[in-house]
């Protein structure tokens, strides 16, 4: 099926959309983005995604109407024939006449596309533990992802499909996910900071943990905590909740059949995908 996309409000086949090479998204990664899932033609937590997009726009001082973004995201879904999938949507500071680090108040540039996707084929993951080499504002969902890209491809060469990052031995997040782990029948996750993106699925899982009255802590944790973990999970919009079966460069005893993982995953599927 032909892929459709949106550029500044106009929907067309993606091959017909042309973006200037002077776009600041192209020249500087001067742009932010969201990935919003939908199931049976209905968005999952669209307003929460829009709140996070608005946070990214405000923190990067990109002037853009969040209502325009919402309208274009909804239009993409309405004009597609997909039942299940996700929309990638990004906003840049626009197009400059010359390449300059100093930006003017240009009209923002908005681009999005829609993909069909199944959310129910997530197998346990092999991952690699790596040093977090990214910039210091990972709470902003920026398109500047070179650090993630380099390290995830290093991990790919070792047969891994994700990474778990740490900064000076303190756990941050995955390459494209948030981290949860279980130790002594308690669920743990790193607390939010400028080094961690506030994941939408992370937020959904926290609500489930609270609803299920499970033992839980949010704080600062290190590599030794992973060594002692009986179960490790990763969460994201496209992964949902997926367990880790092995950290290839760290000795652990991970149980992919953890009961707490099953409780959270089953509740997540029932709440958002039923």
ROROTI-151712 format. One record per residue: x, y, z negated of N, C-alpha, C in turn. Coordinates in steps of 0.001 Angstrom, whole numbers, plus 500000, padded with zeros to 6 digits. Atoms other than C-alpha are relative to their C-alpha. Layout:
# residues N
XYZXYZXYZ ...
***
This chain:
# residues 274
500844498804500000500000500000500000500882501251500000 499172498784499956501422503450500911500027500708498651 499860499298501273502759505395497949499618501463500175 500380498593499948501139508744497264500713500763498894 499304499132500950502697511665495435499357501378500046 500528498641500099501913515232494419501166500971499916 498985498946500078504007518346495031499290501338499899 500644498703500275502817521622493519498497499969500316 501448500107499914499243520390493506499461499343501246 500449500620498750499098518900497007500370498525500006 499784501438499947498685515112497264500212499567501442 499677500469498655500237513375500269500758498684499866 499087501136500023502170510263501233501375500491499570 498738499527500577505497510420499433501026500336501075 499014499717498960507472510334502693499747501340500686 500304498705499399505742513540503787500368501184499106 499691498921500939506800515509500716501470500394500141 498645499488499845509866517701501191500310500974498869 499569499159501113511760519318498311501306500682500383 498823499227499617514341522055498795501261499486499302 498740500346500662518000521148498152500446501075499003 499691498949500966518104524446496230499112499911498757 500771500228501223515674523075493666500947499842498819 499147500123501185517152523438490202499930498589499406 500048501401500410515966519885489511501106499211500694 498974500695499220518329518708492268501401500476499615 498671499445500230521241521041491487500483499864498563 499598499939501402521198521051487670499297498990499088 500919500779500861518683518435486439499275500935499043 500665498978500813516958521582485170498492499718500043 501381500457499900513680519727484703499696499009498877 500479500928501026511621517651482288498931499110500627 500930500945499376509305514713482863499222499213498960 500781500939500793506723512287481515499696498776500850 500499501213499359505684508716482351498742499598499248 501300500212500634501989508142481652499378498734500562 500587501249499540500458504676481826498481500108500096 501458500107499926496915503818482831499626498525500161 500483501379499968494899500622482518498515500024500340 501375500006499502491662499852484361499529501423500329 500271498639499517491815503361485833499824501034498889 500110499045501098491958505031482410501380500242499386 498719499665500605494954506884480978500069499524498550 499748500373501389496477505705477725500710501163499321 499435498887500782497051508627475342500500501148500876 499580498908499112497184511260478094500282501275499217 499828498744500728496774514147475641501290500009499192 498741500074500752499713512934473524501191500188500930 498950499776498998501882512769476650500077501472500395 500012498582499625500795516283477597500572500875498887 499419499261501132501674517534474096501523499906500034 498544500164499951505172516070474477500586500744501197 499543499237498844505520517542477970500036501481499675 500043498586500379504498520918476589501158500350499072 498838499799500880507149520561473854501281500119500831 498802499960499156509802519826476507500064501300500799 500037498736499243508692522823478582500363501182499114 499720498882500912508775525150475589501468500023499577 498616500062500471512187523936474389500999500342501103 499111499661498881513711524386477864499655501347500632 500423498679499521511906527707478439499581499971501466 500594500085498673510285526484481654498545500443499889 501350499453500057507117528481482258499099499240500962 500891500802499174504339526207483479498703499760499248 501299500251500609500630525783482817499807498508499765 500219501416500302500008522479481033498673499533500580 501277500365499383496464522567482416500189499655501478 499684500354498609497875522584485967500613498601500051 499379501330500054500000519571485026498941498922499801 501057500979500276496998517742483605499140499769501226 500847500107498815494893518483486694500678499185501096 499287500707498951497590517174489046500200498531499659 499860501396500440498179514011486993498683499253500198 501316500626499838494445513268486967499658499820501478 500273500088498563494213513979490718500742498830500639 499241501132499480496949511430491455499293498683499712 500695501236500344495068508725489588498708499870500797 501294500042499317491733509633491171500140499697501483 499824500203498560493159509530494707500738498708500340 499362501292499752494910506180494271498971498885499873 500861501171500144493401502695494418500527499044498936 499383500875500987495463501343491531499122499875498759 500701500248501258493786499753488511500939500216498816 499025499964501093496916499444486337501319500541500530 498715499478499575500150501362486527500436501185499174 499527498812500704501892504578485601500235501127500998 499676498811499215502465508106486860501278500615499446 498809499221500331505891509719486871499709501440500400 500328498596499729505522513496486613501095500883499431 498933499125500474508262516124486409499735501458500373 500111498555499787508423519907486174501402500590499956 498700499333499995511486521926487170499799501508499928 500048498541500078512353525589486850499793500640501373 500319499474498671511882525955490606501200500061500928 499010499909498927513922526873493650500696501355499933 499203498775500003516764529443493632500520500322501397 499401499611498714518176531412496559501491499682500028 498594500410500122521714530711495297500120499077498792 499762500870501147523120528097492932500673500809498897 499452499227501111523653529828489591499556499383498691 500373500469501329523751528711485980498940500902499374 500993499060500532521700531816485190498704499851500798 501259500201499292518041531314485973499116501233499912 501022498959499956515301533732486947498652499375499656 501346500490500265511605533453486185499345499604501320 500583500508498771510777531414489274498655499329499727 501163500874500127507529529639489948500500498591499712 499562501360500310507802526180488411499718499084501188 500142500986498935508103523183490715499521498698499366 500628501159500620505871520172489972499957498851501011 499941501178499132506305516687491417499600498763499201 500381501241500664504709513366490556499680498920501013 500416501118499145504088509920492014499399498910499128 500734501038500712502005506911491061500502498629500428 499525501357499743503097503271490787499025498995499412 500747501126500552501175500053490366500922499192499110 499130500659500974502460498060487395499167499087499114 500650500912500945501525495068485224500693500103498653 499442499800501341501986495482481467500103498698499200 500127501232500774501724491804480516501018498930500372 498978500980499621504874490144481850501347500321499355 498774499572500659507414491424479323500631498837499237 499279501094500650509917488716478379500994500563498992 498971499552500953512331488930475417501259500462500728 498898499330499313515341491087476279501357499668499392 498605499934500429519089490683476110500417501460500079 499594498599500028520603494033475127501469500097499592 498617499728500407524005495590474505500015501186499053 499807498896500937525011497812471586501079500929500555 499057499051499417526721501010472811500023501291499189 499885498676500602527949504367471533499097500972500749 500897499016499404525429507152472151500818501187500494 499144498954499416527223509532474550499177501149500581 500876499009499378524227511711475475500121501366499317 500010498661500582523655515413474806499207500000498697 500515499944501371522328516595471438498528500372499898 501421499652500042518710517342472423499162498926500700 500737501110499395517273513941473233498522500010499639 501433499829500265513948515033471704499301500670501179 500526499435498760513490516891475018500064498909501071 500015501054498968512432514495477785500508500591501317 499327499390498854514907515879480294500321498957501056 499579500904498935515734514374483683501518499809500024 498534500156500084519442514675482738500318498695499273 499915501337500596519926510944482150501263499250500399 498791500669499517523459510264483394500609499095498936 499468500850501068524604508954480003499252498686499906 500815501215500026521710506489479913500311499111501202 499801500753498760522290505459483533501323499250499974 498680500639500002526021504748483125500035498825499029 499895501061500998525633502717479949499035498853500265 500919501084499682522566500785481087500532499147501147 499418500794498922524422499736484226501231499227499543 498953500810500627527438498664482165499378498771499342 500693501108500655524979496541480181499453499011501030 500530500869498938523422495205483386501056499014500487 498917500880499544526820493798484405500262498872499019 499867501054501009526715491757481172498705499202499857 501238500767500011523277490346481986498909500568499116 500963499365500900521340492840479838499037500889500780 501004499137499392518192494793480634499717501245499173 500144498800500831518472497419477883501242500164499145 498934499726500951520861499009475416499387500491498699 500319499366501280520660499983471761501166500920499679 498947498999500183522582503164471028500189500358498533 499684499496501340524316504388467898500952501178500144 499113498837500046526021507674467103500748499943498675 499177500163501210528910507208464652499399498942499074 500550501170500700527379503850463626498558500184499528 501401499806500376523917505395462996499117499739501210 500870500376498898521176503872465165499178501191500472 500854498958499438519367506243467524498810499349500724 501107500589499238517280504541470239500550499137501118 499583500743498829517335502375473340500261500939501168 499760499187498822518287503566476803498722500597500561 501311499511499562514599503919477656498926499466499060 500912500591500972512876502884474433500364500461498591 499735499810501425512602503273470654500217498650499336 499591501227500681513856500718468132499180499783498736 500542500469501276512063498787465393500756498730499625 499431501281500421513543495987463313499387499584498668 500568500569501223512469493711460469501122499464499134 499049500524500977514475492976457353499259499834498674 500653500273501290513186491360454134498509500324500050 501451499859499815509585491419455465499523501451500033 500340498582499833509697495196455969500399500444501402 499718499456498674509533497011459316500717501344499838 499217498770500054512093499790459865500091500614501401 499677499304498757512592502427462560500758501276499672 499292498731500253515029505368462819499043501180499993 500844498813500063513427508647461797500318500921501164 499817499087498867512932511270464484501014501082499676 498998498936500111515711513790465075500241500536501398 499669499474498674517213515782467934500671498947500871 499357501076499247518946512533468966499026498916500434 500985501049499723515698510573469371498769500613500649 501235499571499355512790511009471774498810499469499200 501206500480500692509414510843469982499123499200500956 500691500851499043508106507896471994498502499920499733 501448500105500145504374507684472647499624498620499483 500286501351500503504330503900472153500505499853498572 499532499977501395506421504398469011498906500567499101 501069499354500763503668506722467764498799499056499861 501117500933500046501011504146468655500272498839499039 499643501118500882502873501352466831499987500435498540 500040499508501375503268503494463721498565500054499471 501406499984500417499484503945463636499512498583499712 500385501397500215499032500170463945500576499474498691 499361500432501251501508499514461123499236500535498800 500778499395501084499562501917458927498632499342499876 501319500634500020496195500407459905500055498586499433 499849501386500453497484496885459208500565499911498577 499456499934501370498940498030455842501252499127499848 498744500746500028502344496520456660501078500816499299 498888499311500662505469497351454650500884500651501059 499337499232498948507337500036456531500868501094499402 499134498882500379510222502517456212500522500680501257 499456499182498922511437505310458471501168500776499413 498849499335500600514970506556457829501229499894500884 498721500094499290518655506406458799500581498604499782 499534501380500083520057502959459595501209499809500902 498763500214499274523315501555460876500089498635500647 499764501258499301524797498664462798499859498814499052 500122501099500953524975496530459653498552499601499762 501420500328500149521185496768459373499536499094501136 500351500885498886520879495197462821500557498599499784 499407501316500270523226492397461772499132499191499047 500818500666501012520868491616458903498541499856500411 501405500002499576517638492025460896499564498602500437 500571501276499562515426488977461366499265500138501325 500692499744498739513637490589464317500271501436500432 499769498667499428514276493571466626499039500176501170 500936499712498907511700495207468944500389501320500642 499881498738499288511807497924471545498615500406500499 501304499507499553508851500118472512500181501111501031 500025498914499017508136502317475531498692499913500782 501231499972499213505339503274477920499904498810500933 500064501113499054506267500593480465500347498653499369 499686501261500676507679497983478058498880499566499049 500917500318501090504874498196475522500813499682498763 499175500480501120506279496223472585500659498712500468 499277501182499535508982493739473557501111499681499004 498980500388500990511281491741471288501360499813500674 498619500236499574515047491461471590500362498571499638 499602501377500294516347487908471888501491499884499672 498555500078500244520068488714471786500631501371500194 499100498868499778522529491566471309501342499394500376 498908500815499464525373490309473474501343500292499336 498724499653500626528159492144471622499872500218498496 500178499912501449526848491802468058499430498682499511 500470501278500557526417488664465961498778500243499122 501254499858500745522815488496464738499254498670500003 500885501172500028520168485906463869498574500512500206 501268499376499663517104487236465671498929498928500204 501143500894499858513727485520465446498981500659500933 500936499415499041511683486277468585498557499605499707 501346500426500383508678484568466933499570500640498674 500292499324501267508555487004463993498498500297499871 501427499807500213505052487177462492499609501479500020 500309498572500003505189490945461961499991500563501425 500002499595498593506088491419465616498705499581500671 501228500509499386503126489262466661498790500800499551 501131499214500520500729491195464414499922501345500729 499982498676499363501812494536465884499712499909501488 500211500110498561501902493359469490498553499643500315 501385500391499753498504491663469324499044501161499727 500842498841500326496962494743467667500155501073501071 499733499011498951498589496988470293499231499650501268 500708500437498797497190494952473190498495500140499822 501440499912500258493745494789471591499521501460500025 500409498618500126493654498540470930500077500754501322 499766499185498802495011499857474248499772499274501321 500091500753498753494616497034476792498894498956499959 501106500947500015491274495372476135498702500702500416 
***
